[in-house]
């Protein structure tokens, strides 16, 4: 269902509606999480609340998937929030806000295996099972960099770390922020050099191609970062 607004900015549409619709996957802690009862939490969920409050509208969270997220923006929702990496492919479909967090791919594995999986060379070996969630930048990274290791595609990011704990996969290569959070949750899991990840990436919010809406959202984010709101919200999640 594509909404059509003619020349009107989405900023005006959102205000007239009295509600901002934010797409989020709900499967990527500490950025976005939706529990079994349907309750949302995470850094970007809290920031979505701040955005809605400062715009003076209600917040409606809309669950999406990593595969669908770029296409849902502008259709099912006004923007996407929740640990979304900036990619040049997504930037062809929509706009991004300024980035708010720096990240990068790094391994997470059982602590007893931490020494074995320091480099890509050590990981990309026959017999090593690297688990990955489909649809996002993790899968792209695994497909591009793992030629000899086995890639185990697991559709549910919420249970992926339990698979490592159960011994059904050896490691996952994912964003350092996620490895830190998951390693803190379970002492059997270790984030492997999260401060020196294999890649550089940035998190930002994904918007429709609408310069007026992007301008407002960038101003909101800039203010939230500089008036201390971002630090206050991020602290319990990022430590
Ligand atoms: O696709 C993105 O932008 C993401 O950051 C999401 C992504 C991924 O790259 O696959 C990152 C880590 C999570 O484990 C799940 C999804």
py3Dmol code that shows the C-alpha trace and the ligand (Angstrom):
import py3Dmol

protein = """\
ATOM      1  CA  UNK A   1       0.000   0.000   0.000  1.00  0.00           C
ATOM      2  CA  UNK A   2       1.936   3.023  -1.224  1.00  0.00           C
ATOM      3  CA  UNK A   3       0.749   6.271   0.292  1.00  0.00           C
ATOM      4  CA  UNK A   4       0.738   9.175  -2.138  1.00  0.00           C
ATOM      5  CA  UNK A   5       1.243  12.704  -0.880  1.00  0.00           C
ATOM      6  CA  UNK A   6       1.871  14.707  -4.020  1.00  0.00           C
ATOM      7  CA  UNK A   7       4.271  17.567  -3.318  1.00  0.00           C
ATOM      8  CA  UNK A   8       3.523  17.604   0.403  1.00  0.00           C
ATOM      9  CA  UNK A   9       6.380  16.692   2.709  1.00  0.00           C
ATOM     10  CA  UNK A  10       6.041  13.652   4.894  1.00  0.00           C
ATOM     11  CA  UNK A  11       6.725  16.020   7.784  1.00  0.00           C
ATOM     12  CA  UNK A  12       3.327  17.644   7.141  1.00  0.00           C
ATOM     13  CA  UNK A  13       1.645  14.275   6.618  1.00  0.00           C
ATOM     14  CA  UNK A  14       2.944  12.999   9.955  1.00  0.00           C
ATOM     15  CA  UNK A  15       1.797  16.134  11.776  1.00  0.00           C
ATOM     16  CA  UNK A  16      -1.648  16.036  10.165  1.00  0.00           C
ATOM     17  CA  UNK A  17      -1.959  12.370  11.085  1.00  0.00           C
ATOM     18  CA  UNK A  18      -0.860  13.090  14.663  1.00  0.00           C
ATOM     19  CA  UNK A  19       1.225   9.927  14.588  1.00  0.00           C
ATOM     20  CA  UNK A  20       4.676   8.926  13.398  1.00  0.00           C
ATOM     21  CA  UNK A  21       5.098   5.357  12.180  1.00  0.00           C
ATOM     22  CA  UNK A  22       8.534   3.888  12.816  1.00  0.00           C
ATOM     23  CA  UNK A  23       9.630   0.600  11.263  1.00  0.00           C
ATOM     24  CA  UNK A  24      11.901  -1.567  13.396  1.00  0.00           C
ATOM     25  CA  UNK A  25      12.876  -5.244  13.249  1.00  0.00           C
ATOM     26  CA  UNK A  26      12.627  -5.872  17.004  1.00  0.00           C
ATOM     27  CA  UNK A  27      15.358  -8.525  16.825  1.00  0.00           C
ATOM     28  CA  UNK A  28      18.543  -6.604  17.371  1.00  0.00           C
ATOM     29  CA  UNK A  29      19.505  -5.773  20.920  1.00  0.00           C
ATOM     30  CA  UNK A  30      20.540  -3.331  22.264  1.00  0.00           C
ATOM     31  CA  UNK A  31      19.071  -1.255  19.407  1.00  0.00           C
ATOM     32  CA  UNK A  32      15.592  -2.725  19.026  1.00  0.00           C
ATOM     33  CA  UNK A  33      13.769  -5.574  20.691  1.00  0.00           C
ATOM     34  CA  UNK A  34      10.172  -6.772  20.691  1.00  0.00           C
ATOM     35  CA  UNK A  35       9.459  -9.407  23.326  1.00  0.00           C
ATOM     36  CA  UNK A  36       6.982 -12.287  23.116  1.00  0.00           C
ATOM     37  CA  UNK A  37       4.284 -10.131  24.728  1.00  0.00           C
ATOM     38  CA  UNK A  38       4.821  -7.463  22.046  1.00  0.00           C
ATOM     39  CA  UNK A  39       6.625  -4.931  24.265  1.00  0.00           C
ATOM     40  CA  UNK A  40       9.342  -2.891  22.549  1.00  0.00           C
ATOM     41  CA  UNK A  41      12.673  -1.812  24.051  1.00  0.00           C
ATOM     42  CA  UNK A  42      16.120  -0.607  23.004  1.00  0.00           C
ATOM     43  CA  UNK A  43      18.189   2.517  22.380  1.00  0.00           C
ATOM     44  CA  UNK A  44      16.417   3.318  19.144  1.00  0.00           C
ATOM     45  CA  UNK A  45      12.985   2.604  20.598  1.00  0.00           C
ATOM     46  CA  UNK A  46      13.689   5.152  23.345  1.00  0.00           C
ATOM     47  CA  UNK A  47      15.013   7.603  20.753  1.00  0.00           C
ATOM     48  CA  UNK A  48      11.906   7.068  18.616  1.00  0.00           C
ATOM     49  CA  UNK A  49       9.919   8.072  21.700  1.00  0.00           C
ATOM     50  CA  UNK A  50      11.963  11.267  22.006  1.00  0.00           C
ATOM     51  CA  UNK A  51      11.508  12.040  18.315  1.00  0.00           C
ATOM     52  CA  UNK A  52       7.714  11.614  18.553  1.00  0.00           C
ATOM     53  CA  UNK A  53       7.530  13.676  21.732  1.00  0.00           C
ATOM     54  CA  UNK A  54       9.513  16.563  20.247  1.00  0.00           C
ATOM     55  CA  UNK A  55       7.456  16.467  17.071  1.00  0.00           C
ATOM     56  CA  UNK A  56       4.290  16.453  19.178  1.00  0.00           C
ATOM     57  CA  UNK A  57       2.789  13.275  17.728  1.00  0.00           C
ATOM     58  CA  UNK A  58       2.038   9.720  18.892  1.00  0.00           C
ATOM     59  CA  UNK A  59       4.521   6.947  18.196  1.00  0.00           C
ATOM     60  CA  UNK A  60       3.413   3.848  16.326  1.00  0.00           C
ATOM     61  CA  UNK A  61       6.027   1.102  16.002  1.00  0.00           C
ATOM     62  CA  UNK A  62       5.698  -1.155  12.972  1.00  0.00           C
ATOM     63  CA  UNK A  63       7.565  -4.446  12.890  1.00  0.00           C
ATOM     64  CA  UNK A  64       9.581  -5.162   9.764  1.00  0.00           C
ATOM     65  CA  UNK A  65      12.389  -7.509   8.675  1.00  0.00           C
ATOM     66  CA  UNK A  66      15.945  -6.833   7.504  1.00  0.00           C
ATOM     67  CA  UNK A  67      14.971  -7.976   4.024  1.00  0.00           C
ATOM     68  CA  UNK A  68      11.976  -5.649   3.756  1.00  0.00           C
ATOM     69  CA  UNK A  69      13.174  -2.637   5.750  1.00  0.00           C
ATOM     70  CA  UNK A  70      14.349  -0.423   2.872  1.00  0.00           C
ATOM     71  CA  UNK A  71      11.161  -1.024   0.882  1.00  0.00           C
ATOM     72  CA  UNK A  72       8.867  -0.517   3.886  1.00  0.00           C
ATOM     73  CA  UNK A  73      10.176   3.011   4.509  1.00  0.00           C
ATOM     74  CA  UNK A  74       7.767   5.438   2.871  1.00  0.00           C
ATOM     75  CA  UNK A  75       5.122   2.729   2.521  1.00  0.00           C
ATOM     76  CA  UNK A  76       4.394   1.006   5.814  1.00  0.00           C
ATOM     77  CA  UNK A  77       6.164   3.619   7.901  1.00  0.00           C
ATOM     78  CA  UNK A  78       7.669   7.112   7.872  1.00  0.00           C
ATOM     79  CA  UNK A  79      11.201   6.041   8.787  1.00  0.00           C
ATOM     80  CA  UNK A  80      13.172   3.060  10.060  1.00  0.00           C
ATOM     81  CA  UNK A  81      15.056   3.020  13.381  1.00  0.00           C
ATOM     82  CA  UNK A  82      16.874   0.183  15.105  1.00  0.00           C
ATOM     83  CA  UNK A  83      20.569  -0.345  14.420  1.00  0.00           C
ATOM     84  CA  UNK A  84      20.263   0.223  10.698  1.00  0.00           C
ATOM     85  CA  UNK A  85      23.687   0.340   9.026  1.00  0.00           C
ATOM     86  CA  UNK A  86      24.348   2.888   6.336  1.00  0.00           C
ATOM     87  CA  UNK A  87      24.795   1.038   3.051  1.00  0.00           C
ATOM     88  CA  UNK A  88      25.194   2.585  -0.371  1.00  0.00           C
ATOM     89  CA  UNK A  89      22.529   0.220  -1.716  1.00  0.00           C
ATOM     90  CA  UNK A  90      19.920   1.376   0.769  1.00  0.00           C
ATOM     91  CA  UNK A  91      21.002   4.969   0.075  1.00  0.00           C
ATOM     92  CA  UNK A  92      19.815   4.475  -3.509  1.00  0.00           C
ATOM     93  CA  UNK A  93      16.287   3.790  -2.272  1.00  0.00           C
ATOM     94  CA  UNK A  94      16.027   6.317   0.535  1.00  0.00           C
ATOM     95  CA  UNK A  95      17.806   9.011   2.529  1.00  0.00           C
ATOM     96  CA  UNK A  96      19.679   8.581   5.773  1.00  0.00           C
ATOM     97  CA  UNK A  97      19.926  10.956   8.698  1.00  0.00           C
ATOM     98  CA  UNK A  98      23.407  11.882   9.857  1.00  0.00           C
ATOM     99  CA  UNK A  99      25.032   8.864  11.539  1.00  0.00           C
ATOM    100  CA  UNK A 100      24.740   8.590  15.336  1.00  0.00           C
ATOM    101  CA  UNK A 101      26.938   5.585  16.134  1.00  0.00           C
ATOM    102  CA  UNK A 102      30.088   3.986  14.780  1.00  0.00           C
ATOM    103  CA  UNK A 103      30.205   0.198  14.542  1.00  0.00           C
ATOM    104  CA  UNK A 104      31.840  -2.651  12.623  1.00  0.00           C
ATOM    105  CA  UNK A 105      31.827  -6.414  12.174  1.00  0.00           C
ATOM    106  CA  UNK A 106      33.573  -8.552  14.757  1.00  0.00           C
ATOM    107  CA  UNK A 107      33.181 -12.148  15.983  1.00  0.00           C
ATOM    108  CA  UNK A 108      31.271 -13.410  18.997  1.00  0.00           C
ATOM    109  CA  UNK A 109      31.945 -16.943  20.158  1.00  0.00           C
ATOM    110  CA  UNK A 110      32.205 -19.147  23.244  1.00  0.00           C
ATOM    111  CA  UNK A 111      34.898 -17.657  25.491  1.00  0.00           C
ATOM    112  CA  UNK A 112      36.787 -20.945  25.368  1.00  0.00           C
ATOM    113  CA  UNK A 113      37.162 -20.432  21.568  1.00  0.00           C
ATOM    114  CA  UNK A 114      38.053 -16.752  21.647  1.00  0.00           C
ATOM    115  CA  UNK A 115      41.747 -17.295  20.830  1.00  0.00           C
ATOM    116  CA  UNK A 116      40.881 -19.498  17.816  1.00  0.00           C
ATOM    117  CA  UNK A 117      38.793 -16.872  16.026  1.00  0.00           C
ATOM    118  CA  UNK A 118      40.819 -13.669  16.074  1.00  0.00           C
ATOM    119  CA  UNK A 119      41.356 -13.166  12.348  1.00  0.00           C
ATOM    120  CA  UNK A 120      39.323 -13.810   9.212  1.00  0.00           C
ATOM    121  CA  UNK A 121      42.014 -16.220   8.137  1.00  0.00           C
ATOM    122  CA  UNK A 122      41.483 -18.263  11.306  1.00  0.00           C
ATOM    123  CA  UNK A 123      37.712 -18.194  10.799  1.00  0.00           C
ATOM    124  CA  UNK A 124      37.556 -18.961   7.085  1.00  0.00           C
ATOM    125  CA  UNK A 125      38.621 -22.578   7.359  1.00  0.00           C
ATOM    126  CA  UNK A 126      36.849 -25.830   6.497  1.00  0.00           C
ATOM    127  CA  UNK A 127      34.866 -27.125   9.454  1.00  0.00           C
ATOM    128  CA  UNK A 128      34.262 -23.707  11.046  1.00  0.00           C
ATOM    129  CA  UNK A 129      30.525 -22.953  11.223  1.00  0.00           C
ATOM    130  CA  UNK A 130      29.670 -19.246  11.057  1.00  0.00           C
ATOM    131  CA  UNK A 131      26.034 -18.503  11.815  1.00  0.00           C
ATOM    132  CA  UNK A 132      24.303 -15.559  10.161  1.00  0.00           C
ATOM    133  CA  UNK A 133      20.869 -13.928  10.062  1.00  0.00           C
ATOM    134  CA  UNK A 134      19.638 -13.349   6.506  1.00  0.00           C
ATOM    135  CA  UNK A 135      18.825 -10.045   4.834  1.00  0.00           C
ATOM    136  CA  UNK A 136      21.217  -7.546   6.350  1.00  0.00           C
ATOM    137  CA  UNK A 137      24.851  -6.518   6.273  1.00  0.00           C
ATOM    138  CA  UNK A 138      25.956  -9.554   8.315  1.00  0.00           C
ATOM    139  CA  UNK A 139      24.926 -11.897   5.533  1.00  0.00           C
ATOM    140  CA  UNK A 140      26.624  -9.681   2.937  1.00  0.00           C
ATOM    141  CA  UNK A 141      29.817  -9.722   4.971  1.00  0.00           C
ATOM    142  CA  UNK A 142      29.739 -13.510   5.427  1.00  0.00           C
ATOM    143  CA  UNK A 143      29.040 -14.153   1.736  1.00  0.00           C
ATOM    144  CA  UNK A 144      31.868 -11.834   0.676  1.00  0.00           C
ATOM    145  CA  UNK A 145      34.474 -13.042   3.170  1.00  0.00           C
ATOM    146  CA  UNK A 146      33.821 -16.680   4.053  1.00  0.00           C
ATOM    147  CA  UNK A 147      34.677 -19.039   1.211  1.00  0.00           C
ATOM    148  CA  UNK A 148      35.863 -22.149   3.059  1.00  0.00           C
ATOM    149  CA  UNK A 149      33.983 -21.961   6.360  1.00  0.00           C
ATOM    150  CA  UNK A 150      30.372 -23.173   6.461  1.00  0.00           C
ATOM    151  CA  UNK A 151      27.777 -20.390   6.584  1.00  0.00           C
ATOM    152  CA  UNK A 152      24.790 -21.436   8.696  1.00  0.00           C
ATOM    153  CA  UNK A 153      21.795 -19.238   7.805  1.00  0.00           C
ATOM    154  CA  UNK A 154      19.477 -18.864  10.795  1.00  0.00           C
ATOM    155  CA  UNK A 155      16.292 -16.874  10.195  1.00  0.00           C
ATOM    156  CA  UNK A 156      15.734 -15.662  13.769  1.00  0.00           C
ATOM    157  CA  UNK A 157      18.266 -13.224  15.179  1.00  0.00           C
ATOM    158  CA  UNK A 158      16.700 -13.538  18.651  1.00  0.00           C
ATOM    159  CA  UNK A 159      17.727 -17.200  18.987  1.00  0.00           C
ATOM    160  CA  UNK A 160      21.023 -17.029  17.098  1.00  0.00           C
ATOM    161  CA  UNK A 161      23.167 -16.718  20.234  1.00  0.00           C
ATOM    162  CA  UNK A 162      21.449 -19.741  21.801  1.00  0.00           C
ATOM    163  CA  UNK A 163      22.584 -21.699  18.731  1.00  0.00           C
ATOM    164  CA  UNK A 164      26.214 -20.822  19.505  1.00  0.00           C
ATOM    165  CA  UNK A 165      25.714 -21.746  23.164  1.00  0.00           C
ATOM    166  CA  UNK A 166      24.170 -25.083  22.106  1.00  0.00           C
ATOM    167  CA  UNK A 167      27.196 -25.831  19.918  1.00  0.00           C
ATOM    168  CA  UNK A 168      25.264 -25.764  16.641  1.00  0.00           C
ATOM    169  CA  UNK A 169      27.504 -22.976  15.347  1.00  0.00           C
ATOM    170  CA  UNK A 170      30.994 -21.818  16.281  1.00  0.00           C
ATOM    171  CA  UNK A 171      30.654 -18.078  15.961  1.00  0.00           C
ATOM    172  CA  UNK A 172      28.779 -15.159  14.515  1.00  0.00           C
ATOM    173  CA  UNK A 173      30.322 -12.105  12.866  1.00  0.00           C
ATOM    174  CA  UNK A 174      28.124  -9.124  13.637  1.00  0.00           C
ATOM    175  CA  UNK A 175      28.231  -5.521  14.763  1.00  0.00           C
ATOM    176  CA  UNK A 176      30.494  -4.874  17.755  1.00  0.00           C
ATOM    177  CA  UNK A 177      27.668  -3.162  19.680  1.00  0.00           C
ATOM    178  CA  UNK A 178      25.630  -6.356  19.490  1.00  0.00           C
ATOM    179  CA  UNK A 179      28.585  -8.570  20.485  1.00  0.00           C
ATOM    180  CA  UNK A 180      29.254  -6.419  23.564  1.00  0.00           C
ATOM    181  CA  UNK A 181      25.601  -6.569  24.625  1.00  0.00           C
ATOM    182  CA  UNK A 182      25.224 -10.321  24.108  1.00  0.00           C
ATOM    183  CA  UNK A 183      28.543 -11.074  25.840  1.00  0.00           C
ATOM    184  CA  UNK A 184      27.398  -9.004  28.813  1.00  0.00           C
ATOM    185  CA  UNK A 185      24.142 -10.968  28.964  1.00  0.00           C
ATOM    186  CA  UNK A 186      25.833 -14.363  28.954  1.00  0.00           C
ATOM    187  CA  UNK A 187      29.298 -14.819  30.470  1.00  0.00           C
ATOM    188  CA  UNK A 188      29.898 -17.924  28.333  1.00  0.00           C
ATOM    189  CA  UNK A 189      29.956 -15.702  25.220  1.00  0.00           C
ATOM    190  CA  UNK A 190      32.906 -13.442  24.386  1.00  0.00           C
ATOM    191  CA  UNK A 191      33.052 -10.521  21.978  1.00  0.00           C
ATOM    192  CA  UNK A 192      36.302 -10.833  20.014  1.00  0.00           C
ATOM    193  CA  UNK A 193      38.204  -7.508  19.808  1.00  0.00           C
ATOM    194  CA  UNK A 194      35.003  -5.377  19.597  1.00  0.00           C
ATOM    195  CA  UNK A 195      37.087  -2.188  19.747  1.00  0.00           C
ATOM    196  CA  UNK A 196      39.012  -3.218  16.610  1.00  0.00           C
ATOM    197  CA  UNK A 197      36.344  -4.643  14.317  1.00  0.00           C
ATOM    198  CA  UNK A 198      37.077  -5.970  10.801  1.00  0.00           C
ATOM    199  CA  UNK A 199      34.988  -3.248   9.125  1.00  0.00           C
ATOM    200  CA  UNK A 200      33.894   0.353   9.540  1.00  0.00           C
ATOM    201  CA  UNK A 201      30.180   1.079   9.521  1.00  0.00           C
ATOM    202  CA  UNK A 202      27.781   3.645  10.861  1.00  0.00           C
ATOM    203  CA  UNK A 203      24.230   3.536  12.185  1.00  0.00           C
ATOM    204  CA  UNK A 204      21.677   6.074  11.023  1.00  0.00           C
ATOM    205  CA  UNK A 205      17.929   6.325  10.505  1.00  0.00           C
ATOM    206  CA  UNK A 206      16.504   5.473   7.115  1.00  0.00           C
ATOM    207  CA  UNK A 207      14.072   7.949   5.570  1.00  0.00           C
ATOM    208  CA  UNK A 208      12.030   8.319   2.407  1.00  0.00           C
ATOM    209  CA  UNK A 209      13.453  10.599  -0.307  1.00  0.00           C
ATOM    210  CA  UNK A 210      12.030  13.754   1.223  1.00  0.00           C
ATOM    211  CA  UNK A 211      14.418  16.644   1.922  1.00  0.00           C
ATOM    212  CA  UNK A 212      12.054  18.540   4.229  1.00  0.00           C
ATOM    213  CA  UNK A 213      11.491  15.483   6.404  1.00  0.00           C
ATOM    214  CA  UNK A 214      15.221  14.701   6.398  1.00  0.00           C
ATOM    215  CA  UNK A 215      16.056  18.252   7.439  1.00  0.00           C
ATOM    216  CA  UNK A 216      13.733  18.105  10.448  1.00  0.00           C
ATOM    217  CA  UNK A 217      14.896  14.643  11.481  1.00  0.00           C
ATOM    218  CA  UNK A 218      18.558  15.652  11.210  1.00  0.00           C
ATOM    219  CA  UNK A 219      17.903  18.747  13.355  1.00  0.00           C
ATOM    220  CA  UNK A 220      16.130  16.615  15.960  1.00  0.00           C
ATOM    221  CA  UNK A 221      18.999  14.102  16.066  1.00  0.00           C
ATOM    222  CA  UNK A 222      21.628  16.850  16.223  1.00  0.00           C
ATOM    223  CA  UNK A 223      19.798  18.422  19.157  1.00  0.00           C
ATOM    224  CA  UNK A 224      19.338  15.084  20.941  1.00  0.00           C
ATOM    225  CA  UNK A 225      23.062  14.329  20.588  1.00  0.00           C
ATOM    226  CA  UNK A 226      24.155  17.782  21.733  1.00  0.00           C
ATOM    227  CA  UNK A 227      21.703  18.454  24.571  1.00  0.00           C
ATOM    228  CA  UNK A 228      22.610  15.203  26.343  1.00  0.00           C
ATOM    229  CA  UNK A 229      19.422  13.292  25.504  1.00  0.00           C
ATOM    230  CA  UNK A 230      21.240  10.758  23.366  1.00  0.00           C
ATOM    231  CA  UNK A 231      23.868  10.050  26.047  1.00  0.00           C
ATOM    232  CA  UNK A 232      21.186   9.662  28.730  1.00  0.00           C
ATOM    233  CA  UNK A 233      19.153   7.272  26.589  1.00  0.00           C
ATOM    234  CA  UNK A 234      22.134   5.269  25.308  1.00  0.00           C
ATOM    235  CA  UNK A 235      23.890   4.843  28.658  1.00  0.00           C
ATOM    236  CA  UNK A 236      21.888   1.900  30.072  1.00  0.00           C
ATOM    237  CA  UNK A 237      22.142   0.109  26.709  1.00  0.00           C
ATOM    238  CA  UNK A 238      25.745   0.797  25.739  1.00  0.00           C
ATOM    239  CA  UNK A 239      27.210   0.916  29.245  1.00  0.00           C
TER     240      UNK A 239
END
"""
ligand_1 = """\
16
LIG
O 21.362 -4.708 8.042
C 21.707 -3.877 8.886
O 21.787 -2.696 8.667
C 22.034 -4.279 10.234
O 22.762 -3.630 10.914
C 21.336 -5.438 10.734
C 22.054 -6.680 11.064
C 22.743 -7.246 9.839
O 23.657 -6.603 9.376
O 22.405 -8.332 9.402
C 23.089 -6.471 12.077
C 23.225 -7.248 13.145
C 22.171 -8.106 13.625
O 22.695 -9.310 14.038
C 21.109 -8.296 12.663
C 21.020 -7.541 11.575
"""
view = py3Dmol.view(width=600, height=400)
view.addModel(protein, "pdb")
view.setStyle({"model": 0}, {"cartoon": {"style": "trace"}})
view.addModel(ligand_1, "xyz")
view.setStyle({"model": 1}, {"stick": {}})
view.zoomTo()
view.show()
